[in-house]
Amino acid sequence: MSFDWLHDYIVNIISQVIITVGIFLWLWLTKRVIIFSQVYRLILAKIARKKYVLIWNDHDIKNSNGIIKLLEKKNSKFRYFALNQPKDIFKFPLKPGAIQAIIFIVSDVTKLSEDPKERNSIQDKVLKYVEKGGTLIGTHDIIYRRVRNDLFEMAFGCRITNFQRENKPIEYMVTPENTGHPVLKDLPDTFCLEDGEVCWGEWTHDVLVLLKSRKAYNGKKPIPLLTFRSYSEGKLFWINCGDKYDKLCRSLAEPQSEYIQIISNILKYSNLFEKNIGEPQIDFAS
């Protein structure tokens, strides 16, 4: 009588046990590595007295690195870090004491994750960081309806539902009532960015429009191109830059100087914003 079937059965059971144990061990180690990474970077930020600015873009990490080089020339007070993918934020301690700002550049209807659970987790973690006093800068499609960042849409105060491609540079204009706002420092009253596209939706009444288009869209009126909204103790900024069609738009790919100036101003503004004191008096010469 052959017992080969019993041997195969036992081997199969043992193999399943080994695989199961291996998966649990891998998950356990992954969690520990992430915790270690968070603690390590928190200590590093405290020792160096340099908070992180995390940047992710959906085109190429080389683009993030190019933006970082220009930001470092304007402000070397921060430690800039280019993320390969949005979920890499979990490797950092999402605390305002360690992270100065998170920048998500979404140019091509790219989701933070194809997994809805992970996508919501990323949004939730980032917004909890903002609630405690952090800063989130989002661009273009980050709140476009097809990207399905529902939590971000509610936080930013808008769901982008419309867009129009533009072959010519888009003329940005300072809203007269906000002339002199620190985020607009060293920017002309009007300037052009080659975003390749404008997009818009209905913004809530408490959103501050810092820059708008000179041109009217959809037969109505000029649309917001740079917005600011307070979110608990933190700050949310959205900027129209920019689209990726045949290639990445010039405002991001180059990137253009005015775009870098806006990001640099936001970082300085968020760094010196004091809770419960109101608008800070900022010395941009330093």
C-alpha positions as CSV (number, residue, x, y, z in Angstrom):
1,M,0.0,0.0,0.0
2,S,1.5,3.4,-1.1
3,F,1.5,6.3,1.3
4,D,2.7,8.8,-1.3
5,W,-0.6,10.7,-0.9
6,L,0.1,11.1,2.8
7,H,3.6,12.4,2.1
8,D,2.3,14.9,-0.4
9,Y,-0.4,16.0,2.0
10,I,2.1,16.6,4.9
11,V,4.5,18.4,2.6
12,N,1.6,20.6,1.4
13,I,0.5,21.4,5.0
14,I,4.1,22.2,6.0
15,S,4.6,24.5,3.0
16,Q,1.4,26.4,3.8
17,V,2.5,26.9,7.4
18,I,5.9,28.1,6.3
19,I,4.3,30.6,3.8
20,T,1.9,31.9,6.4
21,V,4.6,32.3,9.1
22,G,6.8,34.0,6.5
23,I,4.0,36.5,5.6
24,F,3.3,37.4,9.2
25,L,7.1,37.8,9.9
26,W,7.4,40.0,6.8
27,L,4.5,42.2,8.0
28,W,5.9,42.4,11.5
29,L,9.4,43.4,10.2
30,T,7.9,45.9,7.8
31,K,6.0,47.6,10.6
32,R,9.1,47.7,12.8
33,V,11.2,49.1,9.9
34,I,8.6,51.9,9.4
35,I,8.6,52.7,13.1
36,F,12.4,52.8,13.2
37,S,12.4,55.0,10.2
38,Q,10.0,57.5,11.8
39,V,11.9,57.6,15.1
40,Y,15.3,58.0,13.3
41,R,14.0,60.9,11.2
42,L,12.4,62.6,14.1
43,I,15.7,62.5,16.1
44,L,17.6,63.7,13.0
45,A,15.3,66.6,12.6
46,K,15.6,67.6,16.2
47,I,19.4,67.3,16.3
48,A,19.9,69.1,13.0
49,R,17.2,71.6,13.8
50,K,16.0,71.2,10.2
51,K,12.4,70.2,9.5
52,Y,11.5,68.1,6.5
53,V,9.8,69.3,3.4
54,L,8.4,66.2,1.6
55,I,7.7,66.4,-2.2
56,W,6.0,63.9,-4.4
57,N,5.1,64.4,-8.1
58,D,3.3,62.0,-10.4
59,H,5.7,62.5,-13.3
60,D,9.2,61.7,-12.4
61,I,11.2,61.9,-9.1
62,K,13.8,63.8,-11.1
63,N,11.3,66.7,-11.4
64,S,11.0,66.8,-7.6
65,N,14.8,66.8,-7.2
66,G,15.0,69.8,-9.7
67,I,12.4,71.7,-7.7
68,I,14.3,70.9,-4.5
69,K,17.6,72.3,-5.9
70,L,15.9,75.6,-6.6
71,L,14.1,75.7,-3.2
72,E,17.4,75.1,-1.4
73,K,18.9,78.2,-3.0
74,K,16.0,80.3,-1.7
75,N,15.7,78.7,1.7
76,S,18.3,76.3,3.2
77,K,16.6,76.1,6.6
78,F,14.7,72.9,5.7
79,R,15.7,69.4,4.8
80,Y,14.0,68.6,1.5
81,F,13.1,65.0,0.5
82,A,11.7,63.6,-2.7
83,L,9.3,60.8,-2.3
84,N,9.0,57.9,-4.8
85,Q,5.3,57.4,-4.0
86,P,2.7,59.1,-1.7
87,K,2.7,56.2,0.8
88,D,6.3,56.9,1.6
89,I,5.0,59.6,3.9
90,F,4.4,56.7,6.4
91,K,8.2,56.5,6.8
92,F,8.3,59.9,8.3
93,P,7.0,61.2,11.7
94,L,4.0,63.2,10.6
95,K,4.3,65.9,13.2
96,P,4.6,69.6,12.6
97,G,7.7,69.6,14.8
98,A,9.4,67.4,12.2
99,I,7.7,68.1,8.9
100,Q,7.5,71.7,7.7
101,A,5.3,70.9,4.7
102,I,4.1,68.2,2.4
103,I,3.9,69.0,-1.3
104,F,1.8,66.7,-3.6
105,I,2.1,67.6,-7.3
106,V,-0.6,65.9,-9.3
107,S,-0.5,66.7,-13.0
108,D,-2.2,63.8,-14.7
109,V,-5.3,62.5,-12.8
110,T,-3.0,60.3,-10.8
111,K,-4.4,58.7,-7.7
112,L,-2.5,58.6,-4.5
113,S,-3.1,54.9,-4.6
114,E,-5.2,52.5,-6.6
115,D,-6.2,50.9,-3.4
116,P,-9.1,53.0,-1.9
117,K,-8.2,52.0,1.6
118,E,-4.6,53.0,1.2
119,R,-5.7,56.2,-0.6
120,N,-8.0,57.2,2.3
121,S,-5.3,56.3,4.8
122,I,-2.8,58.6,3.2
123,Q,-5.3,61.5,3.1
124,D,-6.3,60.8,6.7
125,K,-2.7,60.8,8.0
126,V,-1.8,63.9,6.1
127,L,-4.9,65.8,7.3
128,K,-4.3,64.8,10.9
129,Y,-0.8,66.3,10.5
130,V,-2.3,69.5,9.1
131,E,-4.8,69.7,11.9
132,K,-2.0,69.9,14.4
133,G,-0.3,72.8,12.6
134,G,1.2,71.4,9.5
135,T,1.1,72.6,5.9
136,L,-0.1,70.8,2.8
137,I,0.5,72.2,-0.7
138,G,-1.5,70.5,-3.5
139,T,-1.5,71.2,-7.2
140,H,-3.9,70.9,-10.1
141,D,-5.6,67.5,-10.1
142,I,-5.2,66.7,-6.4
143,I,-8.8,67.6,-5.9
144,Y,-10.1,66.7,-9.4
145,R,-13.2,64.5,-9.1
146,R,-11.7,61.5,-11.0
147,V,-8.7,61.3,-8.6
148,R,-11.2,60.5,-5.8
149,N,-9.5,62.3,-3.0
150,D,-12.7,62.8,-1.1
151,L,-11.1,63.8,2.2
152,F,-8.8,66.3,0.5
153,E,-11.8,67.8,-1.4
154,M,-13.6,68.5,1.8
155,A,-10.5,69.9,3.5
156,F,-9.4,72.2,0.6
157,G,-13.0,73.4,0.1
158,C,-13.5,72.4,-3.5
159,R,-14.0,69.5,-5.9
160,I,-12.5,70.3,-9.3
161,T,-15.1,69.4,-12.0
162,N,-14.0,71.5,-15.1
163,F,-10.9,72.0,-17.1
164,Q,-9.8,73.8,-20.2
165,R,-6.5,73.2,-22.1
166,E,-4.4,76.2,-22.9
167,N,-1.7,76.4,-25.6
168,K,-0.7,79.9,-24.5
169,P,0.7,81.0,-21.1
170,I,-1.9,81.5,-18.4
171,E,-2.0,85.0,-16.9
172,Y,-2.1,85.0,-13.1
173,M,-3.3,88.1,-11.3
174,V,-3.1,89.1,-7.7
175,T,-6.6,89.6,-6.2
176,P,-6.7,93.3,-5.3
177,E,-8.0,92.6,-1.8
178,N,-5.1,90.4,-1.0
179,T,-2.2,92.5,-2.3
180,G,0.6,92.4,0.3
181,H,-0.2,88.9,1.5
182,P,3.2,87.3,2.5
183,V,2.7,84.4,0.1
184,L,2.7,86.9,-2.7
185,K,5.9,88.5,-1.7
186,D,8.3,89.3,-4.6
187,L,5.7,88.4,-7.2
188,P,4.4,91.0,-9.8
189,D,0.7,91.9,-9.8
190,T,0.4,89.9,-13.0
191,F,2.6,87.2,-14.5
192,C,2.3,84.1,-16.7
193,L,2.8,80.4,-16.1
194,E,2.7,77.8,-18.8
195,D,0.4,75.3,-17.0
196,G,-1.0,73.8,-20.1
197,E,-4.5,73.8,-18.5
198,V,-6.7,75.5,-16.1
199,C,-9.2,73.7,-13.9
200,W,-11.9,74.9,-11.6
201,G,-14.9,74.0,-9.4
202,E,-17.0,75.6,-6.7
203,W,-14.9,76.8,-3.8
204,T,-16.4,77.3,-0.3
205,H,-16.9,80.9,1.0
206,D,-14.0,80.7,3.5
207,V,-11.3,79.9,1.0
208,L,-9.0,82.9,0.4
209,V,-8.2,83.4,-3.3
210,L,-4.7,84.9,-3.5
211,L,-4.2,84.6,-7.3
212,K,-6.8,84.3,-10.1
213,S,-6.9,84.2,-13.8
214,R,-7.2,87.4,-15.8
215,K,-9.3,85.5,-18.4
216,A,-12.8,84.4,-17.7
217,Y,-13.7,80.8,-18.1
218,N,-16.9,78.9,-19.0
219,G,-18.4,82.2,-20.0
220,K,-18.4,83.4,-16.3
221,K,-15.6,85.1,-14.6
222,P,-11.9,84.7,-13.6
223,I,-11.2,81.5,-11.6
224,P,-9.0,80.9,-8.6
225,L,-5.4,79.8,-9.4
226,L,-3.9,80.0,-5.9
227,T,-6.0,79.4,-2.8
228,F,-5.4,79.3,0.9
229,R,-7.6,77.8,3.6
230,S,-7.1,77.4,7.3
231,Y,-7.6,73.9,8.6
232,S,-7.8,73.6,12.3
233,E,-4.3,74.8,13.4
234,G,-2.8,74.1,9.9
235,K,-2.8,75.5,6.4
236,L,-3.9,74.2,3.0
237,F,-2.7,75.7,-0.3
238,W,-3.8,74.8,-3.8
239,I,-2.2,76.0,-7.0
240,N,-3.3,75.4,-10.6
241,C,0.2,74.3,-11.8
242,G,0.0,72.2,-13.9
243,D,-0.9,69.7,-16.5
244,K,0.8,66.8,-18.3
245,Y,-0.5,66.2,-21.8
246,D,2.1,65.2,-24.5
247,K,4.7,66.3,-22.0
248,L,4.9,67.9,-18.5
249,C,3.9,71.6,-18.6
250,R,6.7,74.1,-18.5
251,S,5.7,75.7,-15.2
252,L,6.6,72.4,-13.5
253,A,9.1,70.9,-15.9
254,E,11.5,73.9,-16.0
255,P,10.2,74.8,-13.3
256,Q,9.3,78.5,-13.8
257,S,10.7,81.0,-11.3
258,E,7.3,82.4,-10.2
259,Y,6.1,78.9,-9.2
260,I,9.3,78.4,-7.1
261,Q,8.8,81.8,-5.6
262,I,5.2,80.9,-4.5
263,I,6.3,77.6,-2.9
264,S,9.2,79.3,-1.2
265,N,6.9,82.0,0.2
266,I,4.5,79.4,1.5
267,L,7.3,77.6,3.3
268,K,8.5,80.8,4.9
269,Y,4.9,81.9,5.8
270,S,4.1,78.6,7.4
271,N,7.4,78.5,9.3
272,L,6.7,81.9,10.9
273,F,3.0,81.7,11.4
274,E,2.3,81.9,15.1
275,K,-0.8,80.3,16.6
276,N,-3.5,82.7,17.8
277,I,-1.4,85.8,16.9
278,G,-2.8,86.3,13.4
279,E,-0.8,87.2,10.3
280,P,2.9,87.2,11.0
281,Q,5.2,90.0,10.3
282,I,7.7,88.4,8.0
283,D,11.2,89.5,7.1
284,F,11.8,87.9,3.7
285,A,15.2,89.4,3.4
286,S,16.7,86.8,5.8
